[in-house]
Amino acid sequence: MLLSYFKPYIVTFIPIFFAIDIIGTIPIFLGLTENLNQKQKVKVLTDSVIIAGLSAIIFAFVGKLILDSLGITIDDFKIAGGVLLFILSVYLLMPGKSKDFVTNSLEEDIGVFPLATPLITGPAVLVTTIMLIDTFGLLTTLTSLIVNMVIAWLALRYSMLVVKIIGRSGVKAFSKISYIFLGAIGIMIVRQGIAGVLFSF
């Protein structure tokens, strides 16, 4: 009886968890925040998760209507987000640019881009949320979404322990690799968007 009650929450939790892919975001988060102090890191982290959660919730209510009214498809959204991520990764791979990016962007907050969106709440999360709402209802889906956001915050918050283990030099090397993955993620999102556009004809 108890299992049957929680089953819809479990079924909605799992696809959102994989759509967020917070494990894949950890190295990128460490790379982007390597030059920030502990207080700044926690602020960026908290802001990014709150903004990511609010973005997903707002999109759940009005996203589909807005995109339809503008004639924008989810695949268009994927292509645009992927291109932005790829451009950002190329910029960050240039010598000294990652530090300049964080320093110059702190006022605007790197927690908004690229952490909150499209890394935590990307096209996959938005599409998954809409589909789950249609199937399992608003309350169940949003509950699973919020739980996932809490888990994302905890995962990124305690990922900072990695710095203590591998040291700042290790994080610097790790961050360069993460920027390559960031570019690869961008290409993957673009590829998915193009594939979706082609299959829609």
One Martini backbone bead per residue (centre of mass of N, CA, C, O) as a GRO file, in nm:
protein
  201
    1MET     BB    1   0.060   0.062  -0.023
    2LEU     BB    2   0.303   0.251   0.016
    3LEU     BB    3   0.435   0.196  -0.262
    4SER     BB    4   0.192   0.295  -0.437
    5TYR     BB    5   0.214   0.591  -0.338
    6PHE     BB    6   0.532   0.636  -0.428
    7LYS     BB    7   0.558   0.552  -0.729
    8PRO     BB    8   0.513   0.825  -0.885
    9TYR     BB    9   0.765   0.962  -0.757
   10ILE     BB   10   0.974   0.762  -0.861
   11VAL     BB   11   0.903   0.778  -1.167
   12THR     BB   12   0.967   1.096  -1.177
   13PHE     BB   13   1.251   1.111  -1.052
   14ILE     BB   14   1.439   0.952  -1.245
   15PRO     BB   15   1.427   1.121  -1.516
   16ILE     BB   16   1.517   1.388  -1.383
   17PHE     BB   17   1.790   1.293  -1.278
   18PHE     BB   18   1.907   1.222  -1.566
   19ALA     BB   19   1.856   1.502  -1.694
   20ILE     BB   20   2.044   1.664  -1.505
   21ASP     BB   21   2.325   1.537  -1.450
   22ILE     BB   22   2.509   1.617  -1.188
   23ILE     BB   23   2.771   1.456  -1.224
   24GLY     BB   24   2.854   1.609  -1.495
   25THR     BB   25   2.865   1.902  -1.343
   26ILE     BB   26   3.091   1.896  -1.130
   27PRO     BB   27   3.355   1.962  -1.298
   28ILE     BB   28   3.245   2.235  -1.402
   29PHE     BB   29   3.202   2.370  -1.131
   30LEU     BB   30   3.499   2.350  -1.035
   31GLY     BB   31   3.617   2.514  -1.271
   32LEU     BB   32   3.444   2.784  -1.242
   33THR     BB   33   3.524   2.800  -0.903
   34GLU     BB   34   3.841   2.798  -0.846
   35ASN     BB   35   3.864   3.137  -0.786
   36LEU     BB   36   3.684   3.100  -0.543
   37ASN     BB   37   3.556   3.128  -0.255
   38GLN     BB   38   3.355   2.970  -0.037
   39LYS     BB   39   3.127   3.183  -0.029
   40GLN     BB   40   3.098   3.217  -0.339
   41LYS     BB   41   3.035   2.924  -0.406
   42VAL     BB   42   2.772   2.900  -0.242
   43LYS     BB   43   2.624   3.129  -0.387
   44VAL     BB   44   2.636   3.017  -0.672
   45LEU     BB   45   2.502   2.749  -0.607
   46THR     BB   46   2.234   2.849  -0.487
   47ASP     BB   47   2.147   3.025  -0.725
   48SER     BB   48   2.148   2.802  -0.944
   49VAL     BB   49   1.933   2.613  -0.815
   50ILE     BB   50   1.705   2.816  -0.787
   51ILE     BB   51   1.692   2.900  -1.087
   52ALA     BB   52   1.653   2.618  -1.201
   53GLY     BB   53   1.390   2.553  -1.051
   54LEU     BB   54   1.221   2.799  -1.144
   55SER     BB   55   1.247   2.749  -1.446
   56ALA     BB   56   1.104   2.473  -1.446
   57ILE     BB   57   0.837   2.566  -1.317
   58ILE     BB   58   0.761   2.786  -1.519
   59PHE     BB   59   0.774   2.604  -1.770
   60ALA     BB   60   0.549   2.409  -1.678
   61PHE     BB   61   0.325   2.637  -1.714
   62VAL     BB   62   0.437   2.832  -1.991
   63GLY     BB   63   0.638   2.718  -2.205
   64LYS     BB   64   0.466   2.589  -2.428
   65LEU     BB   65   0.303   2.845  -2.494
   66ILE     BB   66   0.542   3.029  -2.573
   67LEU     BB   67   0.672   2.858  -2.794
   68ASP     BB   68   0.418   2.837  -2.973
   69SER     BB   69   0.377   3.149  -3.013
   70LEU     BB   70   0.685   3.172  -3.145
   71GLY     BB   71   0.767   2.900  -3.305
   72ILE     BB   72   0.921   2.726  -3.088
   73THR     BB   73   1.113   2.457  -3.040
   74ILE     BB   74   1.288   2.231  -2.861
   75ASP     BB   75   1.506   2.200  -3.082
   76ASP     BB   76   1.581   2.496  -3.098
   77PHE     BB   77   1.666   2.514  -2.801
   78LYS     BB   78   1.898   2.311  -2.821
   79ILE     BB   79   2.073   2.451  -3.033
   80ALA     BB   80   2.119   2.717  -2.882
   81GLY     BB   81   2.242   2.595  -2.620
   82GLY     BB   82   2.476   2.438  -2.756
   83VAL     BB   83   2.622   2.675  -2.887
   84LEU     BB   84   2.680   2.832  -2.627
   85LEU     BB   85   2.850   2.611  -2.489
   86PHE     BB   86   3.071   2.588  -2.704
   87ILE     BB   87   3.171   2.879  -2.697
   88LEU     BB   88   3.244   2.879  -2.397
   89SER     BB   89   3.456   2.649  -2.404
   90VAL     BB   90   3.655   2.787  -2.594
   91TYR     BB   91   3.707   3.035  -2.417
   92LEU     BB   92   3.805   2.876  -2.153
   93LEU     BB   93   4.060   2.737  -2.303
   94MET     BB   94   4.192   2.991  -2.288
   95PRO     BB   95   4.439   3.161  -2.162
   96GLY     BB   96   4.296   3.304  -1.866
   97LYS     BB   97   3.978   3.304  -1.921
   98SER     BB   98   3.848   3.165  -1.676
   99LYS     BB   99   3.919   3.385  -1.471
  100ASP     BB  100   3.792   3.627  -1.619
  101PHE     BB  101   3.505   3.517  -1.632
  102VAL     BB  102   3.451   3.501  -1.328
  103THR     BB  103   3.529   3.792  -1.248
  104ASN     BB  104   3.331   3.942  -1.461
  105SER     BB  105   3.060   3.753  -1.379
  106LEU     BB  106   2.983   3.780  -1.076
  107GLU     BB  107   2.763   3.997  -1.083
  108GLU     BB  108   2.574   3.830  -1.280
  109ASP     BB  109   2.631   3.532  -1.249
  110ILE     BB  110   2.728   3.202  -1.312
  111GLY     BB  111   2.467   3.065  -1.199
  112VAL     BB  112   2.300   3.117  -1.454
  113PHE     BB  113   2.561   3.113  -1.658
  114PRO     BB  114   2.570   2.768  -1.704
  115LEU     BB  115   2.444   2.627  -1.454
  116ALA     BB  116   2.137   2.657  -1.442
  117THR     BB  117   2.162   2.741  -1.757
  118PRO     BB  118   2.182   2.427  -1.917
  119LEU     BB  119   2.291   2.218  -1.697
  120ILE     BB  120   2.058   2.170  -1.494
  121THR     BB  121   1.840   2.335  -1.676
  122GLY     BB  122   1.754   2.185  -1.954
  123PRO     BB  123   1.591   2.057  -2.216
  124ALA     BB  124   1.549   1.779  -2.082
  125VAL     BB  125   1.399   1.883  -1.829
  126LEU     BB  126   1.169   2.035  -1.970
  127VAL     BB  127   1.052   1.800  -2.130
  128THR     BB  128   1.015   1.598  -1.899
  129THR     BB  129   0.823   1.768  -1.727
  130ILE     BB  130   0.591   1.792  -1.928
  131MET     BB  131   0.539   1.486  -1.966
  132LEU     BB  132   0.486   1.418  -1.662
  133ILE     BB  133   0.243   1.601  -1.618
  134ASP     BB  134   0.058   1.458  -1.825
  135THR     BB  135   0.076   1.177  -1.657
  136PHE     BB  136   0.111   1.262  -1.316
  137GLY     BB  137   0.112   1.554  -1.263
  138LEU     BB  138   0.200   1.836  -1.093
  139LEU     BB  139   0.269   1.759  -0.796
  140THR     BB  140   0.452   1.512  -0.847
  141THR     BB  141   0.659   1.647  -1.037
  142LEU     BB  142   0.745   1.891  -0.854
  143THR     BB  143   0.846   1.722  -0.620
  144SER     BB  144   1.071   1.573  -0.778
  145LEU     BB  145   1.216   1.830  -0.866
  146ILE     BB  146   1.288   1.943  -0.585
  147VAL     BB  147   1.447   1.698  -0.486
  148ASN     BB  148   1.661   1.717  -0.713
  149MET     BB  149   1.766   2.001  -0.633
  150VAL     BB  150   1.870   1.920  -0.355
  151ILE     BB  151   2.069   1.708  -0.458
  152ALA     BB  152   2.232   1.903  -0.635
  153TRP     BB  153   2.333   2.080  -0.405
  154LEU     BB  154   2.477   1.859  -0.241
  155ALA     BB  155   2.668   1.758  -0.462
  156LEU     BB  156   2.813   2.037  -0.508
  157ARG     BB  157   2.890   2.111  -0.221
  158TYR     BB  158   3.066   1.831  -0.173
  159SER     BB  159   3.264   1.861  -0.420
  160MET     BB  160   3.472   2.050  -0.270
  161LEU     BB  161   3.641   1.813  -0.145
  162VAL     BB  162   3.819   1.763  -0.394
  163VAL     BB  163   4.015   1.995  -0.347
  164LYS     BB  164   4.146   1.867  -0.087
  165ILE     BB  165   4.255   1.612  -0.239
  166ILE     BB  166   4.392   1.741  -0.526
  167GLY     BB  167   4.403   2.030  -0.534
  168ARG     BB  168   4.450   2.314  -0.722
  169SER     BB  169   4.612   2.187  -0.955
  170GLY     BB  170   4.411   1.961  -1.011
  171VAL     BB  171   4.170   2.146  -1.076
  172LYS     BB  172   4.292   2.290  -1.317
  173ALA     BB  173   4.319   2.034  -1.489
  174PHE     BB  174   4.024   1.944  -1.459
  175SER     BB  175   3.893   2.198  -1.590
  176LYS     BB  176   3.998   2.160  -1.880
  177ILE     BB  177   3.850   1.895  -1.924
  178SER     BB  178   3.563   2.005  -1.863
  179TYR     BB  179   3.553   2.200  -2.112
  180ILE     BB  180   3.549   1.976  -2.318
  181PHE     BB  181   3.284   1.853  -2.215
  182LEU     BB  182   3.117   2.105  -2.259
  183GLY     BB  183   3.148   2.103  -2.567
  184ALA     BB  184   3.028   1.817  -2.605
  185ILE     BB  185   2.752   1.885  -2.489
  186GLY     BB  186   2.683   2.098  -2.698
  187ILE     BB  187   2.697   1.909  -2.944
  188MET     BB  188   2.483   1.708  -2.845
  189ILE     BB  189   2.246   1.909  -2.834
  190VAL     BB  190   2.258   1.987  -3.130
  191ARG     BB  191   2.220   1.703  -3.244
  192GLN     BB  192   1.942   1.657  -3.118
  193GLY     BB  193   1.805   1.898  -3.255
  194ILE     BB  194   1.855   1.818  -3.550
  195ALA     BB  195   1.721   1.542  -3.535
  196GLY     BB  196   1.441   1.653  -3.456
  197VAL     BB  197   1.399   1.822  -3.712
  198LEU     BB  198   1.430   1.594  -3.925
  199PHE     BB  199   1.199   1.401  -3.794
  200SER     BB  200   0.959   1.620  -3.835
  201PHE     BB  201   0.926   1.578  -4.158
   0.00000   0.00000   0.00000
